């Protein structure tokens, strides 16, 4: 599912909201998650999962074409851990 499909589904299920309002709500939710992660905070959506930020150390990697060593800088990457309800539904237990 892509963002526009999510917006359309929410708009269809809530006829009292215009598509423009639903789009603004969805964008606001995503922006708040992004801002919290950028500050290093953890975002937990009960039953769905938790977003957090993990730090990766600098390392020496390899260019897959040439095989030469390439320096890879340290960086922060988003990490998602599924919640119990989501895991159970994926495994047919819900």
C-alpha positions as CSV (number, residue, x, y, z in Angstrom):
1,X,0.0,0.0,0.0
2,X,1.3,3.4,-0.9
3,X,0.5,6.8,0.8
4,X,-2.2,7.7,-1.7
5,X,-4.0,4.4,-1.3
6,X,-3.9,4.8,2.5
7,X,-5.4,8.3,2.1
8,X,-8.1,7.1,-0.2
9,X,-9.1,4.1,2.1
10,X,-9.4,6.4,5.1
11,X,-11.4,9.0,3.1
12,X,-13.7,6.2,1.8
13,X,-14.3,4.9,5.4
14,X,-14.9,8.4,6.7
15,X,-17.3,10.2,4.4
16,X,-17.6,13.2,6.8
17,X,-13.9,14.0,6.0
18,X,-12.7,15.4,2.7
19,X,-9.8,13.8,0.9
20,X,-7.8,17.0,1.5
21,X,-8.4,16.8,5.3
22,X,-7.4,13.1,5.4
23,X,-4.3,13.9,3.4
24,X,-3.3,16.6,5.9
25,X,-3.9,14.2,8.8
26,X,-1.8,11.4,7.3
27,X,1.0,13.8,6.4
28,X,1.0,15.2,9.9
29,X,1.2,11.8,11.5
30,X,4.2,10.9,9.2
31,X,5.9,14.2,9.8
32,X,5.6,13.9,13.6
33,X,7.1,10.4,13.4
34,X,10.0,11.7,11.3
35,X,10.6,14.7,13.6
36,X,10.6,12.5,16.7
37,X,13.1,10.1,15.1
38,X,15.3,13.0,14.0
39,X,15.5,14.1,17.6
40,X,16.5,10.6,18.6
41,X,13.1,9.8,20.3
42,X,11.4,6.4,20.1
43,X,7.9,6.3,18.6
44,X,5.6,3.5,19.8
45,X,2.3,2.6,18.2
46,X,0.7,0.1,20.6
47,X,-0.2,-3.2,18.8
48,X,1.6,-2.1,15.6
49,X,5.2,-1.6,16.6
50,X,7.9,0.8,17.6
51,X,10.2,3.0,15.5
52,X,13.7,3.9,16.9
53,X,17.0,5.1,15.7
54,X,20.1,2.9,15.7
55,X,23.7,4.1,15.2
56,X,26.0,2.3,12.8
57,X,29.7,2.7,13.3
58,X,32.1,3.7,10.5
59,X,33.6,0.7,8.7
60,X,35.4,-0.3,5.6
61,X,33.2,-1.7,2.9
62,X,33.8,-3.1,-0.5
63,X,32.7,-1.8,-3.9
64,X,30.9,-4.8,-5.4
65,X,32.0,-3.9,-9.0
66,X,35.7,-3.4,-8.4
67,X,36.3,-5.1,-5.0
68,X,38.2,-2.1,-3.8
69,X,37.9,-1.0,-0.2
70,X,35.6,2.0,0.5
71,X,35.3,4.0,3.7
72,X,31.7,4.0,5.0
73,X,31.0,6.8,7.5
74,X,29.1,6.3,10.7
75,X,25.4,7.0,10.4
76,X,22.0,6.7,12.0
77,X,19.4,4.4,10.5
78,X,15.7,3.9,11.3
79,X,14.7,0.6,13.0
80,X,11.2,-0.9,13.3
81,X,10.2,-3.6,15.7
82,X,6.8,-5.1,15.2
83,X,4.3,-5.2,18.0
84,X,2.7,-8.4,19.3
85,X,-0.6,-7.8,17.7
86,X,0.9,-7.3,14.3
87,X,3.1,-10.3,14.7
88,X,0.2,-12.5,15.7
89,X,-2.0,-11.3,12.8
90,X,0.9,-12.0,10.3
91,X,1.1,-15.5,11.7
92,X,-2.6,-16.2,11.6
93,X,-3.2,-16.0,15.3
94,X,-5.6,-13.1,15.3
